[in-house]
Amino acid sequence: MEDVHSQFTIAGMWGAMTPLGKGVVIVLALMSVWSLTIAIERLYRFQKAKKESLQVAKGITPLLKQHKLEDAINFAKDKKFKHSHLARVLVAGLTEFQYEASQDLPADFDIVDSGRRAIERETLMTAAEMKKGLGNLATISTTAPFIGLFGTVVGIITAFQGMAVSGSGGLGAVSAGIAEALGATAFGLFVAIPAVWLYNYFINKVERFQVEMSNSSSQLVDFFMKNQARARARA
């Protein structure tokens, strides 16, 4: 009986596994490490983005109110804000507006619309960059249970083979296969459940960042419209 119990320890299950079953566990272990790596990198990236964007919002607002366009661009371009999603969007819009305003364009040319398009392009690119690696998390969360199920099937086959060799259906004959099947199932779920949670968590973060970029874009467009109206009034 002691030998049977030892089959259901981690070391016992690993020792009783077939090479194919061990291969399944190794694949799941690699997927777990991959998932954890993505999560750590994205968590660091998002924390930096949140912190830097808050500093950008506080610093650039007074500059825009004073209509210091060049100072606002230089402030947002600072390397210390390289992770900020707001900085990227603001720089894209302000740079486009500044460039178009300095050109000798027809009177009917809509500078505001040009700046809006630049903001939209940068917003899409920034959102896509923020989703980097999240597709891998989704893949891990959906495939890990099936890989674990494959290991379960392999374990059941091993159990039946044990029964065939021993000629009996006792626990001792099938314990190795049962240990392999249960281990693969448990490990598959152990990998998949955190991956699902992390994927949903980061997707919610990205959606929140997109809302922030949308709000900042709207405020920036209002700034463009006021500046264009002021320029026409002076003209």
mmCIF file of the C-alpha atoms, coordinates in Angstrom:
data_MODEL
# 
_entry.id   MODEL 
# 
loop_
_atom_site.group_PDB 
_atom_site.id 
_atom_site.type_symbol 
_atom_site.label_atom_id 
_atom_site.label_alt_id 
_atom_site.label_comp_id 
_atom_site.label_asym_id 
_atom_site.label_entity_id 
_atom_site.label_seq_id 
_atom_site.pdbx_PDB_ins_code 
_atom_site.Cartn_x 
_atom_site.Cartn_y 
_atom_site.Cartn_z 
_atom_site.occupancy 
_atom_site.B_iso_or_equiv 
_atom_site.pdbx_formal_charge 
_atom_site.auth_seq_id 
_atom_site.auth_comp_id 
_atom_site.auth_asym_id 
_atom_site.auth_atom_id 
_atom_site.pdbx_PDB_model_num 
ATOM 1   C CA . MET A 1 1   ? 0.000   0.000  0.000   1.00 0.00 ? 1   MET A CA 1 
ATOM 2   C CA . GLU A 1 2   ? 2.878   2.315  0.723   1.00 0.00 ? 2   GLU A CA 1 
ATOM 3   C CA . ASP A 1 3   ? 4.118   1.823  -2.848  1.00 0.00 ? 3   ASP A CA 1 
ATOM 4   C CA . VAL A 1 4   ? 0.698   2.774  -4.183  1.00 0.00 ? 4   VAL A CA 1 
ATOM 5   C CA . HIS A 1 5   ? 0.615   5.947  -2.114  1.00 0.00 ? 5   HIS A CA 1 
ATOM 6   C CA . SER A 1 6   ? 4.084   6.898  -3.339  1.00 0.00 ? 6   SER A CA 1 
ATOM 7   C CA . GLN A 1 7   ? 2.771   6.832  -6.911  1.00 0.00 ? 7   GLN A CA 1 
ATOM 8   C CA . PHE A 1 8   ? 0.626   9.862  -6.130  1.00 0.00 ? 8   PHE A CA 1 
ATOM 9   C CA . THR A 1 9   ? 3.406   12.118 -4.893  1.00 0.00 ? 9   THR A CA 1 
ATOM 10  C CA . ILE A 1 10  ? 4.964   14.577 -7.334  1.00 0.00 ? 10  ILE A CA 1 
ATOM 11  C CA . ALA A 1 11  ? 8.194   12.590 -7.520  1.00 0.00 ? 11  ALA A CA 1 
ATOM 12  C CA . GLY A 1 12  ? 6.288   9.350  -7.771  1.00 0.00 ? 12  GLY A CA 1 
ATOM 13  C CA . MET A 1 13  ? 4.044   10.568 -10.582 1.00 0.00 ? 13  MET A CA 1 
ATOM 14  C CA . TRP A 1 14  ? 7.028   11.925 -12.494 1.00 0.00 ? 14  TRP A CA 1 
ATOM 15  C CA . GLY A 1 15  ? 8.929   8.674  -12.119 1.00 0.00 ? 15  GLY A CA 1 
ATOM 16  C CA . ALA A 1 16  ? 5.922   6.617  -13.211 1.00 0.00 ? 16  ALA A CA 1 
ATOM 17  C CA . MET A 1 17  ? 5.209   8.732  -16.307 1.00 0.00 ? 17  MET A CA 1 
ATOM 18  C CA . THR A 1 18  ? 5.940   7.500  -19.790 1.00 0.00 ? 18  THR A CA 1 
ATOM 19  C CA . PRO A 1 19  ? 8.272   9.579  -21.989 1.00 0.00 ? 19  PRO A CA 1 
ATOM 20  C CA . LEU A 1 20  ? 5.225   10.950 -23.824 1.00 0.00 ? 20  LEU A CA 1 
ATOM 21  C CA . GLY A 1 21  ? 3.595   11.961 -20.554 1.00 0.00 ? 21  GLY A CA 1 
ATOM 22  C CA . LYS A 1 22  ? 6.785   13.667 -19.412 1.00 0.00 ? 22  LYS A CA 1 
ATOM 23  C CA . GLY A 1 23  ? 6.885   15.506 -22.719 1.00 0.00 ? 23  GLY A CA 1 
ATOM 24  C CA . VAL A 1 24  ? 3.365   16.834 -22.078 1.00 0.00 ? 24  VAL A CA 1 
ATOM 25  C CA . VAL A 1 25  ? 4.387   18.082 -18.630 1.00 0.00 ? 25  VAL A CA 1 
ATOM 26  C CA . ILE A 1 26  ? 7.512   19.755 -20.019 1.00 0.00 ? 26  ILE A CA 1 
ATOM 27  C CA . VAL A 1 27  ? 5.448   21.537 -22.693 1.00 0.00 ? 27  VAL A CA 1 
ATOM 28  C CA . LEU A 1 28  ? 3.009   22.761 -20.046 1.00 0.00 ? 28  LEU A CA 1 
ATOM 29  C CA . ALA A 1 29  ? 5.899   23.920 -17.851 1.00 0.00 ? 29  ALA A CA 1 
ATOM 30  C CA . LEU A 1 30  ? 7.346   25.938 -20.739 1.00 0.00 ? 30  LEU A CA 1 
ATOM 31  C CA . MET A 1 31  ? 3.930   27.480 -21.396 1.00 0.00 ? 31  MET A CA 1 
ATOM 32  C CA . SER A 1 32  ? 3.673   28.422 -17.720 1.00 0.00 ? 32  SER A CA 1 
ATOM 33  C CA . VAL A 1 33  ? 7.080   30.117 -17.773 1.00 0.00 ? 33  VAL A CA 1 
ATOM 34  C CA . TRP A 1 34  ? 6.165   31.899 -21.002 1.00 0.00 ? 34  TRP A CA 1 
ATOM 35  C CA . SER A 1 35  ? 2.895   33.120 -19.508 1.00 0.00 ? 35  SER A CA 1 
ATOM 36  C CA . LEU A 1 36  ? 4.648   34.383 -16.374 1.00 0.00 ? 36  LEU A CA 1 
ATOM 37  C CA . THR A 1 37  ? 7.297   36.172 -18.447 1.00 0.00 ? 37  THR A CA 1 
ATOM 38  C CA . ILE A 1 38  ? 4.664   37.982 -20.513 1.00 0.00 ? 38  ILE A CA 1 
ATOM 39  C CA . ALA A 1 39  ? 2.748   38.933 -17.380 1.00 0.00 ? 39  ALA A CA 1 
ATOM 40  C CA . ILE A 1 40  ? 5.793   40.417 -15.633 1.00 0.00 ? 40  ILE A CA 1 
ATOM 41  C CA . GLU A 1 41  ? 6.835   42.386 -18.724 1.00 0.00 ? 41  GLU A CA 1 
ATOM 42  C CA . ARG A 1 42  ? 3.318   43.759 -19.351 1.00 0.00 ? 42  ARG A CA 1 
ATOM 43  C CA . LEU A 1 43  ? 2.788   44.603 -15.692 1.00 0.00 ? 43  LEU A CA 1 
ATOM 44  C CA . TYR A 1 44  ? 6.024   46.605 -15.629 1.00 0.00 ? 44  TYR A CA 1 
ATOM 45  C CA . ARG A 1 45  ? 5.130   48.293 -18.919 1.00 0.00 ? 45  ARG A CA 1 
ATOM 46  C CA . PHE A 1 46  ? 1.639   49.272 -17.809 1.00 0.00 ? 46  PHE A CA 1 
ATOM 47  C CA . GLN A 1 47  ? 2.771   50.585 -14.434 1.00 0.00 ? 47  GLN A CA 1 
ATOM 48  C CA . LYS A 1 48  ? 5.360   52.779 -16.129 1.00 0.00 ? 48  LYS A CA 1 
ATOM 49  C CA . ALA A 1 49  ? 2.767   53.973 -18.651 1.00 0.00 ? 49  ALA A CA 1 
ATOM 50  C CA . LYS A 1 50  ? 0.328   54.940 -15.912 1.00 0.00 ? 50  LYS A CA 1 
ATOM 51  C CA . LYS A 1 51  ? 2.933   56.770 -13.834 1.00 0.00 ? 51  LYS A CA 1 
ATOM 52  C CA . GLU A 1 52  ? 4.513   58.638 -16.760 1.00 0.00 ? 52  GLU A CA 1 
ATOM 53  C CA . SER A 1 53  ? 1.171   59.559 -18.350 1.00 0.00 ? 53  SER A CA 1 
ATOM 54  C CA . LEU A 1 54  ? 0.035   61.146 -15.105 1.00 0.00 ? 54  LEU A CA 1 
ATOM 55  C CA . GLN A 1 55  ? 3.183   63.289 -15.110 1.00 0.00 ? 55  GLN A CA 1 
ATOM 56  C CA . VAL A 1 56  ? 2.623   64.216 -18.762 1.00 0.00 ? 56  VAL A CA 1 
ATOM 57  C CA . ALA A 1 57  ? -0.973  65.254 -18.131 1.00 0.00 ? 57  ALA A CA 1 
ATOM 58  C CA . LYS A 1 58  ? 0.037   67.447 -15.203 1.00 0.00 ? 58  LYS A CA 1 
ATOM 59  C CA . GLY A 1 59  ? 2.954   69.037 -17.040 1.00 0.00 ? 59  GLY A CA 1 
ATOM 60  C CA . ILE A 1 60  ? 1.508   69.640 -20.476 1.00 0.00 ? 60  ILE A CA 1 
ATOM 61  C CA . THR A 1 61  ? -1.875  71.083 -19.464 1.00 0.00 ? 61  THR A CA 1 
ATOM 62  C CA . PRO A 1 62  ? -0.540  74.476 -18.292 1.00 0.00 ? 62  PRO A CA 1 
ATOM 63  C CA . LEU A 1 63  ? 1.680   74.739 -21.386 1.00 0.00 ? 63  LEU A CA 1 
ATOM 64  C CA . LEU A 1 64  ? -1.287  74.261 -23.706 1.00 0.00 ? 64  LEU A CA 1 
ATOM 65  C CA . LYS A 1 65  ? -3.349  76.771 -21.729 1.00 0.00 ? 65  LYS A CA 1 
ATOM 66  C CA . GLN A 1 66  ? -0.550  79.283 -22.283 1.00 0.00 ? 66  GLN A CA 1 
ATOM 67  C CA . HIS A 1 67  ? -0.427  78.284 -25.984 1.00 0.00 ? 67  HIS A CA 1 
ATOM 68  C CA . LYS A 1 68  ? 3.227   77.263 -25.713 1.00 0.00 ? 68  LYS A CA 1 
ATOM 69  C CA . LEU A 1 69  ? 3.045   74.685 -28.478 1.00 0.00 ? 69  LEU A CA 1 
ATOM 70  C CA . GLU A 1 70  ? 6.780   74.172 -28.950 1.00 0.00 ? 70  GLU A CA 1 
ATOM 71  C CA . ASP A 1 71  ? 7.376   73.812 -25.216 1.00 0.00 ? 71  ASP A CA 1 
ATOM 72  C CA . ALA A 1 72  ? 4.539   71.302 -24.957 1.00 0.00 ? 72  ALA A CA 1 
ATOM 73  C CA . ILE A 1 73  ? 6.010   69.165 -27.758 1.00 0.00 ? 73  ILE A CA 1 
ATOM 74  C CA . ASN A 1 74  ? 9.487   69.205 -26.241 1.00 0.00 ? 74  ASN A CA 1 
ATOM 75  C CA . PHE A 1 75  ? 8.072   68.351 -22.816 1.00 0.00 ? 75  PHE A CA 1 
ATOM 76  C CA . ALA A 1 76  ? 6.136   65.329 -24.109 1.00 0.00 ? 76  ALA A CA 1 
ATOM 77  C CA . LYS A 1 77  ? 9.114   64.140 -26.169 1.00 0.00 ? 77  LYS A CA 1 
ATOM 78  C CA . ASP A 1 78  ? 11.326  63.844 -23.095 1.00 0.00 ? 78  ASP A CA 1 
ATOM 79  C CA . LYS A 1 79  ? 12.880  60.369 -22.821 1.00 0.00 ? 79  LYS A CA 1 
ATOM 80  C CA . LYS A 1 80  ? 11.618  59.991 -19.279 1.00 0.00 ? 80  LYS A CA 1 
ATOM 81  C CA . PHE A 1 81  ? 8.119   59.653 -20.780 1.00 0.00 ? 81  PHE A CA 1 
ATOM 82  C CA . LYS A 1 82  ? 9.034   56.989 -23.343 1.00 0.00 ? 82  LYS A CA 1 
ATOM 83  C CA . HIS A 1 83  ? 6.506   54.527 -21.879 1.00 0.00 ? 83  HIS A CA 1 
ATOM 84  C CA . SER A 1 84  ? 3.659   57.039 -21.722 1.00 0.00 ? 84  SER A CA 1 
ATOM 85  C CA . HIS A 1 85  ? 0.748   56.369 -24.050 1.00 0.00 ? 85  HIS A CA 1 
ATOM 86  C CA . LEU A 1 86  ? -0.535  59.921 -23.588 1.00 0.00 ? 86  LEU A CA 1 
ATOM 87  C CA . ALA A 1 87  ? 2.842   61.393 -24.542 1.00 0.00 ? 87  ALA A CA 1 
ATOM 88  C CA . ARG A 1 88  ? 2.868   59.476 -27.833 1.00 0.00 ? 88  ARG A CA 1 
ATOM 89  C CA . VAL A 1 89  ? -0.621  60.609 -28.769 1.00 0.00 ? 89  VAL A CA 1 
ATOM 90  C CA . LEU A 1 90  ? -0.050  64.223 -27.769 1.00 0.00 ? 90  LEU A CA 1 
ATOM 91  C CA . VAL A 1 91  ? 3.279   64.474 -29.597 1.00 0.00 ? 91  VAL A CA 1 
ATOM 92  C CA . ALA A 1 92  ? 1.748   63.039 -32.775 1.00 0.00 ? 92  ALA A CA 1 
ATOM 93  C CA . GLY A 1 93  ? -1.155  65.484 -32.734 1.00 0.00 ? 93  GLY A CA 1 
ATOM 94  C CA . LEU A 1 94  ? 0.812   68.563 -31.700 1.00 0.00 ? 94  LEU A CA 1 
ATOM 95  C CA . THR A 1 95  ? 3.615   67.912 -34.180 1.00 0.00 ? 95  THR A CA 1 
ATOM 96  C CA . GLU A 1 96  ? 1.156   67.496 -37.048 1.00 0.00 ? 96  GLU A CA 1 
ATOM 97  C CA . PHE A 1 97  ? -0.733  70.638 -36.063 1.00 0.00 ? 97  PHE A CA 1 
ATOM 98  C CA . GLN A 1 98  ? 2.469   72.656 -35.727 1.00 0.00 ? 98  GLN A CA 1 
ATOM 99  C CA . TYR A 1 99  ? 3.723   71.459 -39.116 1.00 0.00 ? 99  TYR A CA 1 
ATOM 100 C CA . GLU A 1 100 ? 0.468   72.173 -40.938 1.00 0.00 ? 100 GLU A CA 1 
ATOM 101 C CA . ALA A 1 101 ? 0.141   75.582 -39.278 1.00 0.00 ? 101 ALA A CA 1 
ATOM 102 C CA . SER A 1 102 ? 3.601   76.566 -40.532 1.00 0.00 ? 102 SER A CA 1 
ATOM 103 C CA . GLN A 1 103 ? 2.799   75.673 -44.154 1.00 0.00 ? 103 GLN A CA 1 
ATOM 104 C CA . ASP A 1 104 ? 1.325   77.967 -46.759 1.00 0.00 ? 104 ASP A CA 1 
ATOM 105 C CA . LEU A 1 105 ? -1.894  76.057 -47.191 1.00 0.00 ? 105 LEU A CA 1 
ATOM 106 C CA . PRO A 1 106 ? -5.187  76.976 -48.878 1.00 0.00 ? 106 PRO A CA 1 
ATOM 107 C CA . ALA A 1 107 ? -7.684  78.796 -46.723 1.00 0.00 ? 107 ALA A CA 1 
ATOM 108 C CA . ASP A 1 108 ? -10.144 75.918 -46.878 1.00 0.00 ? 108 ASP A CA 1 
ATOM 109 C CA . PHE A 1 109 ? -7.612  73.343 -45.632 1.00 0.00 ? 109 PHE A CA 1 
ATOM 110 C CA . ASP A 1 110 ? -8.761  71.833 -42.328 1.00 0.00 ? 110 ASP A CA 1 
ATOM 111 C CA . ILE A 1 111 ? -5.732  71.743 -40.035 1.00 0.00 ? 111 ILE A CA 1 
ATOM 112 C CA . VAL A 1 112 ? -7.841  70.414 -37.176 1.00 0.00 ? 112 VAL A CA 1 
ATOM 113 C CA . ASP A 1 113 ? -8.928  67.388 -39.199 1.00 0.00 ? 113 ASP A CA 1 
ATOM 114 C CA . SER A 1 114 ? -5.317  66.698 -40.176 1.00 0.00 ? 114 SER A CA 1 
ATOM 115 C CA . GLY A 1 115 ? -4.288  66.751 -36.512 1.00 0.00 ? 115 GLY A CA 1 
ATOM 116 C CA . ARG A 1 116 ? -7.206  64.501 -35.606 1.00 0.00 ? 116 ARG A CA 1 
ATOM 117 C CA . ARG A 1 117 ? -6.141  61.893 -38.160 1.00 0.00 ? 117 ARG A CA 1 
ATOM 118 C CA . ALA A 1 118 ? -2.573  61.941 -36.806 1.00 0.00 ? 118 ALA A CA 1 
ATOM 119 C CA . ILE A 1 119 ? -3.926  61.363 -33.303 1.00 0.00 ? 119 ILE A CA 1 
ATOM 120 C CA . GLU A 1 120 ? -6.118  58.477 -34.443 1.00 0.00 ? 120 GLU A CA 1 
ATOM 121 C CA . ARG A 1 121 ? -3.206  56.776 -36.218 1.00 0.00 ? 121 ARG A CA 1 
ATOM 122 C CA . GLU A 1 122 ? -0.961  57.051 -33.182 1.00 0.00 ? 122 GLU A CA 1 
ATOM 123 C CA . THR A 1 123 ? -3.743  55.865 -30.872 1.00 0.00 ? 123 THR A CA 1 
ATOM 124 C CA . LEU A 1 124 ? -4.218  52.711 -32.952 1.00 0.00 ? 124 LEU A CA 1 
ATOM 125 C CA . MET A 1 125 ? -0.470  52.034 -33.052 1.00 0.00 ? 125 MET A CA 1 
ATOM 126 C CA . THR A 1 126 ? -0.094  52.598 -29.307 1.00 0.00 ? 126 THR A CA 1 
ATOM 127 C CA . ALA A 1 127 ? -3.035  50.337 -28.470 1.00 0.00 ? 127 ALA A CA 1 
ATOM 128 C CA . ALA A 1 128 ? -1.602  47.604 -30.711 1.00 0.00 ? 128 ALA A CA 1 
ATOM 129 C CA . GLU A 1 129 ? 1.782   47.905 -28.985 1.00 0.00 ? 129 GLU A CA 1 
ATOM 130 C CA . MET A 1 130 ? 0.117   47.633 -25.578 1.00 0.00 ? 130 MET A CA 1 
ATOM 131 C CA . LYS A 1 131 ? -1.544  44.375 -26.633 1.00 0.00 ? 131 LYS A CA 1 
ATOM 132 C CA . LYS A 1 132 ? 1.831   42.856 -27.446 1.00 0.00 ? 132 LYS A CA 1 
ATOM 133 C CA . GLY A 1 133 ? 2.057   39.383 -25.933 1.00 0.00 ? 133 GLY A CA 1 
ATOM 134 C CA . LEU A 1 134 ? -1.586  39.259 -24.866 1.00 0.00 ? 134 LEU A CA 1 
ATOM 135 C CA . GLY A 1 135 ? -2.438  37.067 -27.835 1.00 0.00 ? 135 GLY A CA 1 
ATOM 136 C CA . ASN A 1 136 ? 0.081   34.562 -26.508 1.00 0.00 ? 136 ASN A CA 1 
ATOM 137 C CA . LEU A 1 137 ? -1.666  34.583 -23.135 1.00 0.00 ? 137 LEU A CA 1 
ATOM 138 C CA . ALA A 1 138 ? -4.965  33.895 -24.861 1.00 0.00 ? 138 ALA A CA 1 
ATOM 139 C CA . THR A 1 139 ? -3.384  31.006 -26.781 1.00 0.00 ? 139 THR A CA 1 
ATOM 140 C CA . ILE A 1 140 ? -1.919  29.513 -23.612 1.00 0.00 ? 140 ILE A CA 1 
ATOM 141 C CA . SER A 1 141 ? -5.199  29.803 -21.728 1.00 0.00 ? 141 SER A CA 1 
ATOM 142 C CA . THR A 1 142 ? -7.126  27.982 -24.466 1.00 0.00 ? 142 THR A CA 1 
ATOM 143 C CA . THR A 1 143 ? -4.591  25.309 -25.425 1.00 0.00 ? 143 THR A CA 1 
ATOM 144 C CA . ALA A 1 144 ? -3.191  24.322 -22.008 1.00 0.00 ? 144 ALA A CA 1 
ATOM 145 C CA . PRO A 1 145 ? -6.332  22.394 -20.941 1.00 0.00 ? 145 PRO A CA 1 
ATOM 146 C CA . PHE A 1 146 ? -6.306  20.446 -24.207 1.00 0.00 ? 146 PHE A CA 1 
ATOM 147 C CA . ILE A 1 147 ? -2.633  19.598 -23.820 1.00 0.00 ? 147 ILE A CA 1 
ATOM 148 C CA . GLY A 1 148 ? -3.420  18.448 -20.288 1.00 0.00 ? 148 GLY A CA 1 
ATOM 149 C CA . LEU A 1 149 ? -6.316  16.400 -21.684 1.00 0.00 ? 149 LEU A CA 1 
ATOM 150 C CA . PHE A 1 150 ? -3.931  14.803 -24.142 1.00 0.00 ? 150 PHE A CA 1 
ATOM 151 C CA . GLY A 1 151 ? -1.720  13.845 -21.198 1.00 0.00 ? 151 GLY A CA 1 
ATOM 152 C CA . THR A 1 152 ? -4.798  12.442 -19.464 1.00 0.00 ? 152 THR A CA 1 
ATOM 153 C CA . VAL A 1 153 ? -5.564  10.221 -22.442 1.00 0.00 ? 153 VAL A CA 1 
ATOM 154 C CA . VAL A 1 154 ? -1.956  9.039  -22.481 1.00 0.00 ? 154 VAL A CA 1 
ATOM 155 C CA . GLY A 1 155 ? -2.209  8.205  -18.761 1.00 0.00 ? 155 GLY A CA 1 
ATOM 156 C CA . ILE A 1 156 ? -5.420  6.244  -19.245 1.00 0.00 ? 156 ILE A CA 1 
ATOM 157 C CA . ILE A 1 157 ? -3.794  4.267  -22.049 1.00 0.00 ? 157 ILE A CA 1 
ATOM 158 C CA . THR A 1 158 ? -0.894  3.540  -19.709 1.00 0.00 ? 158 THR A CA 1 
ATOM 159 C CA . ALA A 1 159 ? -3.357  2.356  -17.070 1.00 0.00 ? 159 ALA A CA 1 
ATOM 160 C CA . PHE A 1 160 ? -5.019  -0.047 -19.489 1.00 0.00 ? 160 PHE A CA 1 
ATOM 161 C CA . GLN A 1 161 ? -1.638  -1.314 -20.572 1.00 0.00 ? 161 GLN A CA 1 
ATOM 162 C CA . GLY A 1 162 ? -0.825  -2.029 -16.916 1.00 0.00 ? 162 GLY A CA 1 
ATOM 163 C CA . MET A 1 163 ? -4.053  -3.964 -16.589 1.00 0.00 ? 163 MET A CA 1 
ATOM 164 C CA . ALA A 1 164 ? -3.243  -5.955 -19.732 1.00 0.00 ? 164 ALA A CA 1 
ATOM 165 C CA . VAL A 1 165 ? 0.249   -6.825 -18.544 1.00 0.00 ? 165 VAL A CA 1 
ATOM 166 C CA . SER A 1 166 ? -0.803  -7.821 -15.008 1.00 0.00 ? 166 SER A CA 1 
ATOM 167 C CA . GLY A 1 167 ? -3.982  -9.534 -16.080 1.00 0.00 ? 167 GLY A CA 1 
ATOM 168 C CA . SER A 1 168 ? -5.914  -7.881 -13.252 1.00 0.00 ? 168 SER A CA 1 
ATOM 169 C CA . GLY A 1 169 ? -7.692  -4.612 -12.554 1.00 0.00 ? 169 GLY A CA 1 
ATOM 170 C CA . GLY A 1 170 ? -6.178  -3.935 -9.163  1.00 0.00 ? 170 GLY A CA 1 
ATOM 171 C CA . LEU A 1 171 ? -5.028  -0.498 -8.048  1.00 0.00 ? 171 LEU A CA 1 
ATOM 172 C CA . GLY A 1 172 ? -1.409  -1.531 -8.251  1.00 0.00 ? 172 GLY A CA 1 
ATOM 173 C CA . ALA A 1 173 ? -1.773  -2.369 -11.938 1.00 0.00 ? 173 ALA A CA 1 
ATOM 174 C CA . VAL A 1 174 ? -3.336  0.954  -12.918 1.00 0.00 ? 174 VAL A CA 1 
ATOM 175 C CA . SER A 1 175 ? -1.794  3.345  -10.369 1.00 0.00 ? 175 SER A CA 1 
ATOM 176 C CA . ALA A 1 176 ? 0.988   4.531  -12.683 1.00 0.00 ? 176 ALA A CA 1 
ATOM 177 C CA . GLY A 1 177 ? -1.450  5.404  -15.457 1.00 0.00 ? 177 GLY A CA 1 
ATOM 178 C CA . ILE A 1 178 ? -3.881  7.063  -13.047 1.00 0.00 ? 178 ILE A CA 1 
ATOM 179 C CA . ALA A 1 179 ? -1.083  9.158  -11.551 1.00 0.00 ? 179 ALA A CA 1 
ATOM 180 C CA . GLU A 1 180 ? 0.007   10.262 -15.023 1.00 0.00 ? 180 GLU A CA 1 
ATOM 181 C CA . ALA A 1 181 ? -3.563  11.102 -16.096 1.00 0.00 ? 181 ALA A CA 1 
ATOM 182 C CA . LEU A 1 182 ? -4.370  13.085 -12.936 1.00 0.00 ? 182 LEU A CA 1 
ATOM 183 C CA . GLY A 1 183 ? -1.038  14.890 -13.020 1.00 0.00 ? 183 GLY A CA 1 
ATOM 184 C CA . ALA A 1 184 ? -1.477  16.003 -16.629 1.00 0.00 ? 184 ALA A CA 1 
ATOM 185 C CA . THR A 1 185 ? -5.037  17.204 -16.012 1.00 0.00 ? 185 THR A CA 1 
ATOM 186 C CA . ALA A 1 186 ? -4.102  19.159 -12.898 1.00 0.00 ? 186 ALA A CA 1 
ATOM 187 C CA . PHE A 1 187 ? -1.051  20.729 -14.491 1.00 0.00 ? 187 PHE A CA 1 
ATOM 188 C CA . GLY A 1 188 ? -3.008  21.753 -17.585 1.00 0.00 ? 188 GLY A CA 1 
ATOM 189 C CA . LEU A 1 189 ? -5.550  23.579 -15.424 1.00 0.00 ? 189 LEU A CA 1 
ATOM 190 C CA . PHE A 1 190 ? -2.767  25.053 -13.288 1.00 0.00 ? 190 PHE A CA 1 
ATOM 191 C CA . VAL A 1 191 ? -1.292  26.664 -16.419 1.00 0.00 ? 191 VAL A CA 1 
ATOM 192 C CA . ALA A 1 192 ? -4.581  27.698 -18.051 1.00 0.00 ? 192 ALA A CA 1 
ATOM 193 C CA . ILE A 1 193 ? -6.426  29.343 -15.146 1.00 0.00 ? 193 ILE A CA 1 
ATOM 194 C CA . PRO A 1 194 ? -3.787  32.021 -14.328 1.00 0.00 ? 194 PRO A CA 1 
ATOM 195 C CA . ALA A 1 195 ? -3.332  32.693 -18.054 1.00 0.00 ? 195 ALA A CA 1 
ATOM 196 C CA . VAL A 1 196 ? -7.071  33.402 -18.465 1.00 0.00 ? 196 VAL A CA 1 
ATOM 197 C CA . TRP A 1 197 ? -7.083  35.688 -15.437 1.00 0.00 ? 197 TRP A CA 1 
ATOM 198 C CA . LEU A 1 198 ? -3.988  37.574 -16.588 1.00 0.00 ? 198 LEU A CA 1 
ATOM 199 C CA . TYR A 1 199 ? -5.330  37.970 -20.124 1.00 0.00 ? 199 TYR A CA 1 
ATOM 200 C CA . ASN A 1 200 ? -8.609  39.496 -18.907 1.00 0.00 ? 200 ASN A CA 1 
ATOM 201 C CA . TYR A 1 201 ? -6.765  41.722 -16.443 1.00 0.00 ? 201 TYR A CA 1 
ATOM 202 C CA . PHE A 1 202 ? -4.429  43.144 -19.084 1.00 0.00 ? 202 PHE A CA 1 
ATOM 203 C CA . ILE A 1 203 ? -7.199  43.560 -21.664 1.00 0.00 ? 203 ILE A CA 1 
ATOM 204 C CA . ASN A 1 204 ? -9.120  45.665 -19.136 1.00 0.00 ? 204 ASN A CA 1 
ATOM 205 C CA . LYS A 1 205 ? -5.980  47.721 -18.571 1.00 0.00 ? 205 LYS A CA 1 
ATOM 206 C CA . VAL A 1 206 ? -5.565  48.330 -22.307 1.00 0.00 ? 206 VAL A CA 1 
ATOM 207 C CA . GLU A 1 207 ? -9.211  49.382 -22.621 1.00 0.00 ? 207 GLU A CA 1 
ATOM 208 C CA . ARG A 1 208 ? -8.718  51.851 -19.777 1.00 0.00 ? 208 ARG A CA 1 
ATOM 209 C CA . PHE A 1 209 ? -5.634  53.271 -21.487 1.00 0.00 ? 209 PHE A CA 1 
ATOM 210 C CA . GLN A 1 210 ? -7.625  53.613 -24.713 1.00 0.00 ? 210 GLN A CA 1 
ATOM 211 C CA . VAL A 1 211 ? -10.265 55.621 -22.860 1.00 0.00 ? 211 VAL A CA 1 
ATOM 212 C CA . GLU A 1 212 ? -7.538  57.885 -21.478 1.00 0.00 ? 212 GLU A CA 1 
ATOM 213 C CA . MET A 1 213 ? -6.078  58.382 -24.963 1.00 0.00 ? 213 MET A CA 1 
ATOM 214 C CA . SER A 1 214 ? -9.539  59.112 -26.352 1.00 0.00 ? 214 SER A CA 1 
ATOM 215 C CA . ASN A 1 215 ? -10.201 61.738 -23.690 1.00 0.00 ? 215 ASN A CA 1 
ATOM 216 C CA . SER A 1 216 ? -6.827  63.371 -24.235 1.00 0.00 ? 216 SER A CA 1 
ATOM 217 C CA . SER A 1 217 ? -7.379  63.331 -28.003 1.00 0.00 ? 217 SER A CA 1 
ATOM 218 C CA . SER A 1 218 ? -10.728 65.059 -27.590 1.00 0.00 ? 218 SER A CA 1 
ATOM 219 C CA . GLN A 1 219 ? -9.174  67.767 -25.429 1.00 0.00 ? 219 GLN A CA 1 
ATOM 220 C CA . LEU A 1 220 ? -6.338  68.201 -27.899 1.00 0.00 ? 220 LEU A CA 1 
ATOM 221 C CA . VAL A 1 221 ? -8.750  68.601 -30.809 1.00 0.00 ? 221 VAL A CA 1 
ATOM 222 C CA . ASP A 1 222 ? -10.563 71.292 -28.814 1.00 0.00 ? 222 ASP A CA 1 
ATOM 223 C CA . PHE A 1 223 ? -7.191  73.012 -28.408 1.00 0.00 ? 223 PHE A CA 1 
ATOM 224 C CA . PHE A 1 224 ? -6.615  72.840 -32.171 1.00 0.00 ? 224 PHE A CA 1 
ATOM 225 C CA . MET A 1 225 ? -10.024 74.321 -32.911 1.00 0.00 ? 225 MET A CA 1 
ATOM 226 C CA . LYS A 1 226 ? -9.495  77.216 -30.525 1.00 0.00 ? 226 LYS A CA 1 
ATOM 227 C CA . ASN A 1 227 ? -6.069  77.955 -31.990 1.00 0.00 ? 227 ASN A CA 1 
ATOM 228 C CA . GLN A 1 228 ? -7.401  77.822 -35.532 1.00 0.00 ? 228 GLN A CA 1 
ATOM 229 C CA . ALA A 1 229 ? -10.279 80.161 -34.623 1.00 0.00 ? 229 ALA A CA 1 
ATOM 230 C CA . ARG A 1 230 ? -7.827  82.536 -32.950 1.00 0.00 ? 230 ARG A CA 1 
ATOM 231 C CA . ALA A 1 231 ? -5.560  82.534 -36.012 1.00 0.00 ? 231 ALA A CA 1 
ATOM 232 C CA . ARG A 1 232 ? -8.494  83.310 -38.312 1.00 0.00 ? 232 ARG A CA 1 
ATOM 233 C CA . ALA A 1 233 ? -9.621  86.111 -36.033 1.00 0.00 ? 233 ALA A CA 1 
ATOM 234 C CA . ARG A 1 234 ? -6.175  87.678 -36.166 1.00 0.00 ? 234 ARG A CA 1 
ATOM 235 C CA . ALA A 1 235 ? -6.119  87.310 -39.953 1.00 0.00 ? 235 ALA A CA 1 
# 
